[in-house]
Amino acid sequence: MSKTQNAPGGVRSKTVVDYLNDENVRAILYQIIAIGLVILAGWYLVSNTLENLERQNISTGYSFLDLEASFEISESMIDYTAQSNYASALMVGLLNTVKVSLLGIILCTLIGTIFGIARLSSNWIVRKLATVYVETFRNIPVLLQLFFWYALIPNAFPHPRDAIEPLPGVLLTSRGIYLPVPVADNAYTLMGIAAIIAFIAIFFINRWARKRQDATGQPFPMAMVGIGIFVGLVFIAYLAGGAPTEMDIPALKGFNIRGGYNISPEFMAVLIGLTVYTSTYVAEVVRSGIQAVPNGQWEAADSLGIKRSVALRKVILPQSMRVAIPPLTNQYLNLTKNSSLAVAVGYPDLVSVSNTTMNQTGQAIEAISIFMSIYLGLSLLTSLFMNWFNKKMALVER
């Protein structure tokens, strides 16, 4: 037992007061009390909720996921019918959310980068047009933009009976864009496998090319080699699968278009609205990242005779990414979470399907907990990937 000096001739044991006067002990004690209060509050909320639900004869649990959904979903990336269960319905909503979020992240990055660079252009017209774009769409609430695009898109195209055909098999109508698609065949499965193999091969070749350049200073034409590997392997798989050519071409049948793949007005409204809104913030992130790079980097590139476009791509942008990645992560997370507003224009995302499930089953708490957990998971996965990418781009001190 620890002792404390009491008098020249003796020692005594530490008392409770002595421990409470110790800052480290008090810090631990406060944390224990805080955790206990949180657990107590959680226990009270859960027990009170379960008691109220039991009083109202409302069953709890997630067993309803195995029940028949009994409602249709207009857009689905997997096989789904009204006879499918609620778990399948929620999966459809999740995939629709992931689809619009992933495409939105890719498009807003490309568009935002272009406008971010344009805002620093020496051309007055280009610079001002980029500024107008950013300041206009950044200051309009994203929900209003979704309503705007949803009202505009159906009215921009004619009725299916008067569909516009800009390309063979492509139809533009008020009910969406219809595209011809290949009829299902085993050859396309082989092509998918070949594409995965090509990506793996490109990854390892790229690693080898970087080590080679670091050792010898000689660049390797990775872009052309990568394209050649991907196209070559996929084409070989296509030929090995019998080179199928049958296409499912959309055509007017009755009062609607049948066949092909439909890009609905709801999906286009959500994708365009989220992309345009988020791209304005991405543009500002890119602009600030470029401005954070010292002007000496531009001067060094000029002194070596490097073109401004090459210097921007090879020298400035890679350095600016180290500044831009953290705020870009926030914008990607915002886009993913803003996709929940898709329910306002009728796009069957996770929130829309969960709302229908909740209304039909009465399992409000369970349904809400499911899509809250899914959005949390999507956000954490995005953060983990961007944190990994940020560490990969960081300068390593020697």
C-alpha positions in Angstrom: 0.0 0.0 0.0 1.3 3.4 -0.9 2.3 5.6 2.1 2.4 9.3 2.6 4.7 11.3 4.9 2.8 12.3 8.1 5.5 13.2 10.6 9.3 12.9 10.9 8.9 9.7 12.8 6.1 7.9 11.0 4.0 7.4 7.9 0.3 6.9 7.3 -1.9 5.3 4.6 -3.5 7.6 2.0 -7.1 8.5 2.8 -10.1 8.9 0.4 -9.5 12.7 0.6 -5.9 12.2 -0.5 -7.1 10.2 -3.6 -9.8 12.8 -4.4 -7.2 15.5 -4.3 -5.2 13.7 -7.0 -5.9 15.1 -10.4 -5.3 11.8 -12.2 -7.7 10.0 -9.9 -10.4 12.7 -10.3 -10.1 12.6 -14.1 -10.7 8.8 -14.2 -13.5 9.2 -11.7 -15.2 11.8 -13.9 -15.0 9.6 -16.9 -16.5 6.6 -15.0 -19.4 8.8 -13.8 -20.0 10.2 -17.4 -20.0 6.7 -18.9 -22.4 5.5 -16.1 -24.8 8.4 -16.8 -24.8 7.6 -20.5 -25.5 3.9 -19.9 -28.2 4.9 -17.4 -29.9 7.3 -19.9 -29.7 4.6 -22.6 -31.2 2.0 -20.4 -34.0 4.4 -19.4 -34.9 5.3 -23.0 -34.8 1.7 -24.2 -36.8 0.3 -21.3 -39.3 3.1 -21.5 -39.8 2.6 -25.2 -40.2 -1.1 -24.9 -42.8 -0.6 -22.2 -44.8 1.9 -24.2 -44.7 -0.4 -27.3 -45.9 -3.3 -25.2 -48.7 -1.2 -23.7 -49.9 -0.4 -27.3 -49.6 -4.1 -28.4 -46.9 -3.2 -31.0 -44.5 -6.0 -31.6 -40.8 -5.3 -31.7 -37.9 -6.9 -33.5 -36.7 -7.3 -37.1 -38.7 -10.5 -38.0 -40.8 -8.3 -40.3 -37.9 -8.3 -42.8 -38.9 -11.9 -43.8 -42.5 -10.9 -44.6 -43.8 -10.2 -48.1 -43.4 -6.5 -49.0 -46.5 -6.3 -51.2 -45.4 -3.1 -53.0 -43.7 -2.4 -56.3 -40.5 -0.3 -56.7 -40.1 1.6 -59.9 -36.3 1.2 -60.2 -34.3 -1.8 -59.1 -30.8 -3.0 -59.8 -31.7 -6.5 -58.7 -34.7 -8.9 -59.3 -37.5 -7.6 -57.2 -41.3 -8.0 -57.3 -44.1 -7.2 -54.9 -43.9 -10.8 -53.6 -40.3 -10.2 -52.4 -39.7 -9.6 -48.7 -39.0 -6.4 -46.9 -35.3 -7.2 -46.7 -35.1 -7.3 -50.5 -37.0 -4.1 -50.7 -34.5 -2.4 -48.4 -31.7 -3.8 -50.4 -33.1 -2.2 -53.6 -33.3 1.1 -51.8 -29.7 0.8 -50.5 -28.4 0.0 -54.0 -30.3 2.9 -55.5 -28.8 5.2 -52.9 -25.3 3.8 -53.5 -25.7 4.2 -57.2 -26.7 7.9 -57.1 -24.1 8.7 -54.4 -21.2 7.0 -56.2 -22.0 8.5 -59.6 -22.6 11.9 -57.9 -19.2 11.8 -56.2 -17.4 11.0 -59.5 -19.2 13.6 -61.5 -19.0 16.4 -58.9 -15.3 15.7 -58.6 -14.7 16.1 -62.4 -17.0 19.1 -62.8 -15.8 20.8 -59.6 -12.1 20.4 -60.6 -12.8 22.0 -64.0 -14.6 25.0 -62.5 -12.1 25.3 -59.7 -9.3 25.6 -62.2 -11.4 27.9 -64.4 -11.8 30.3 -61.5 -8.1 30.8 -61.6 -7.9 31.2 -65.4 -6.2 34.3 -66.9 -9.1 34.5 -69.3 -11.6 37.1 -67.9 -14.7 35.5 -69.5 -13.8 32.0 -68.4 -13.0 33.2 -64.9 -16.3 35.1 -64.5 -18.5 32.4 -65.9 -17.0 29.9 -63.4 -17.6 32.4 -60.6 -21.2 32.9 -61.7 -21.7 29.1 -61.8 -20.2 28.6 -58.3 -21.9 31.5 -56.6 -25.3 30.8 -58.2 -25.7 27.1 -57.4 -23.9 27.1 -54.1 -26.4 29.6 -52.7 -29.6 27.8 -53.7 -30.7 25.1 -51.2 -30.1 21.6 -52.6 -33.8 20.6 -52.1 -35.0 23.5 -54.3 -32.5 22.4 -57.0 -33.9 18.9 -56.9 -37.4 20.3 -57.4 -36.2 22.6 -60.2 -34.6 19.7 -62.2 -37.5 17.4 -61.5 -39.9 20.0 -63.0 -37.6 20.8 -65.9 -36.6 17.4 -67.2 -40.0 15.9 -67.9 -41.1 19.1 -69.7 -37.9 19.2 -71.8 -38.8 16.1 -73.7 -41.9 15.0 -75.6 -44.5 12.3 -74.9 -43.3 8.7 -75.6 -45.4 8.7 -78.8 -43.3 11.6 -80.1 -40.0 10.4 -78.7 -36.8 12.0 -80.0 -34.2 9.5 -81.4 -30.9 11.3 -81.6 -29.0 8.0 -82.1 -30.2 4.6 -83.3 -32.0 2.9 -80.4 -31.7 5.9 -78.1 -35.1 7.5 -77.2 -35.6 10.8 -75.3 -39.1 11.1 -73.7 -40.8 12.8 -70.8 -40.6 9.4 -69.0 -36.8 9.3 -69.2 -34.0 8.3 -71.5 -34.2 4.8 -73.0 -31.0 3.1 -74.1 -30.4 -0.1 -76.0 -28.7 -2.8 -73.8 -27.1 -6.2 -74.7 -29.3 -9.2 -74.0 -28.0 -11.3 -71.1 -25.3 -13.7 -72.1 -22.5 -15.7 -70.4 -20.0 -13.7 -72.5 -20.6 -10.6 -70.4 -19.8 -12.5 -67.3 -16.5 -13.5 -68.8 -15.9 -9.9 -69.7 -16.5 -8.8 -66.2 -14.0 -11.4 -64.9 -11.5 -10.2 -67.5 -12.0 -6.6 -66.4 -11.2 -7.5 -62.8 -8.1 -9.4 -63.9 -7.1 -6.4 -66.0 -7.4 -4.0 -63.0 -5.3 -6.2 -60.9 -2.6 -6.5 -63.6 -2.7 -2.7 -64.1 -2.3 -2.2 -60.3 0.9 -4.3 -60.1 2.3 -3.0 -63.3 1.8 0.6 -62.1 3.7 -0.3 -58.9 6.5 -1.7 -60.9 6.6 1.4 -63.2 6.8 3.8 -60.2 9.7 1.8 -58.7 11.4 1.8 -62.1 11.0 5.5 -62.6 12.3 6.2 -59.0 15.4 4.1 -59.8 16.2 5.1 -63.3 14.3 8.4 -63.9 12.7 6.9 -67.0 8.9 7.4 -67.3 6.8 4.4 -68.3 3.8 4.9 -70.7 1.4 3.5 -68.1 -1.7 5.2 -69.5 -1.4 3.6 -72.9 -0.3 0.2 -71.5 -3.2 0.2 -69.0 -5.7 1.0 -71.7 -4.2 -1.7 -73.9 -4.4 -4.4 -71.2 -7.9 -3.5 -70.2 -9.3 -3.4 -73.8 -7.3 -6.4 -74.9 -8.4 -8.7 -72.1 -12.0 -7.7 -72.3 -12.1 -8.1 -76.0 -10.5 -11.5 -75.8 -13.1 -12.5 -73.3 -15.8 -11.2 -75.6 -14.6 -13.3 -78.5 -14.1 -16.4 -76.2 -17.8 -16.0 -75.1 -19.0 -16.2 -78.7 -19.1 -12.5 -79.5 -22.9 -12.0 -78.9 -24.5 -9.1 -80.8 -28.2 -9.4 -79.8 -29.5 -6.1 -78.3 -32.6 -5.2 -76.4 -33.7 -2.1 -78.2 -36.4 0.1 -76.7 -39.5 0.7 -78.8 -43.0 2.2 -78.4 -45.6 -0.4 -77.5 -49.0 0.8 -76.5 -48.8 4.0 -74.6 -45.2 3.5 -73.3 -41.7 2.5 -74.3 -40.8 -1.1 -73.7 -37.4 -2.7 -73.7 -33.9 -1.3 -73.2 -32.7 0.5 -70.1 -34.6 3.5 -68.7 -32.9 6.4 -67.0 -35.9 7.9 -65.1 -36.5 11.6 -64.7 -36.4 11.1 -60.9 -32.9 9.6 -61.1 -31.7 12.3 -63.4 -33.1 15.1 -61.2 -31.5 13.7 -58.1 -28.1 13.0 -59.8 -28.0 16.4 -61.6 -29.1 18.3 -58.5 -26.7 16.7 -56.1 -23.8 16.9 -58.6 -24.3 20.5 -59.5 -24.7 21.6 -55.9 -21.8 19.7 -54.5 -19.5 20.5 -57.5 -19.6 24.2 -56.5 -18.1 23.4 -53.1 -15.6 21.0 -54.7 -14.6 23.9 -57.1 -13.8 26.1 -54.1 -11.8 23.3 -52.5 -9.8 22.8 -55.6 -9.2 26.5 -56.1 -8.0 26.9 -52.5 -5.8 23.9 -52.8 -4.1 25.3 -56.0 -3.6 28.7 -54.3 -2.0 26.9 -51.3 0.9 25.7 -53.6 3.7 28.2 -53.5 4.2 30.4 -56.6 7.8 29.1 -56.7 6.5 25.8 -58.1 5.0 27.6 -61.1 8.2 29.5 -61.6 10.3 26.4 -61.3 8.2 24.6 -63.9 8.4 27.7 -66.2 12.2 27.8 -65.9 12.4 24.2 -67.0 10.3 25.0 -70.1 7.3 22.9 -68.9 4.0 23.9 -70.5 1.5 25.5 -68.1 -1.0 22.7 -68.7 1.6 20.0 -68.0 2.8 21.9 -64.9 -0.7 22.1 -63.6 -1.3 18.4 -64.1 2.1 17.0 -63.1 3.3 19.6 -60.5 0.6 21.8 -59.0 -2.5 19.5 -58.8 -0.6 16.6 -57.0 0.6 19.1 -54.4 -2.7 20.8 -54.0 -4.4 17.4 -53.4 -2.6 17.2 -50.0 -4.5 20.3 -49.0 -7.8 19.5 -50.7 -8.4 15.9 -49.6 -9.7 16.5 -46.1 -12.4 19.1 -47.2 -13.2 16.9 -50.2 -14.0 14.2 -47.8 -16.6 16.4 -46.1 -18.2 17.2 -49.4 -18.4 13.5 -50.4 -20.1 12.8 -47.0 -22.5 15.7 -47.5 -23.5 14.4 -51.0 -24.1 10.9 -49.6 -26.3 12.2 -46.8 -28.1 14.7 -49.1 -29.1 11.8 -51.3 -31.8 11.1 -48.6 -33.6 14.1 -50.1 -34.4 12.0 -53.2 -37.6 11.0 -51.5 -38.9 14.5 -52.2 -39.0 13.8 -56.0 -40.1 10.2 -55.9 -36.8 8.4 -56.4 -37.0 5.1 -54.6 -33.9 5.4 -52.5 -33.3 3.9 -49.0 -35.4 6.5 -47.2 -38.3 6.2 -49.6 -38.4 2.4 -49.3 -37.9 2.6 -45.5 -40.8 5.0 -45.2 -43.1 2.6 -47.1 -41.9 -0.3 -45.0 -42.5 1.7 -41.8 -46.0 2.7 -42.9 -47.0 -0.8 -43.8 -45.5 -2.7 -40.8 -45.7 -0.1 -38.1 -42.1 -0.9 -37.2 -41.1 2.7 -37.0 -38.1 2.3 -34.7 -36.7 -0.7 -36.5 -37.1 0.9 -39.9 -35.5 4.1 -38.8 -32.7 2.3 -37.1 -31.9 0.4 -40.2 -31.5 3.3 -42.6 -29.7 5.4 -39.9 -27.2 2.5 -39.5 -26.8 2.2 -43.2 -26.1 5.9 -43.7 -23.7 5.7 -40.8 -21.9 2.8 -42.4 -21.7 4.5 -45.8 -20.3 7.6 -44.2 -17.7 5.6 -42.2 -16.6 3.7 -45.3 -16.2 6.9 -47.3 -14.2 8.4 -44.4 -12.0 5.3 -44.2 -11.2 5.3 -47.9 -10.5 9.0 -48.0 -8.3 8.8 -44.9 -6.3 6.0 -46.5 -6.0 8.1 -49.7 -4.9 11.1 -47.7 -2.1 9.1 -46.0 -1.1 7.7 -49.4 -0.8 11.2 -50.8 1.0 12.7 -47.7 4.7 13.5 -48.0 6.9 11.0 -46.3 9.9 12.5 -44.5 13.2 10.8 -45.2 
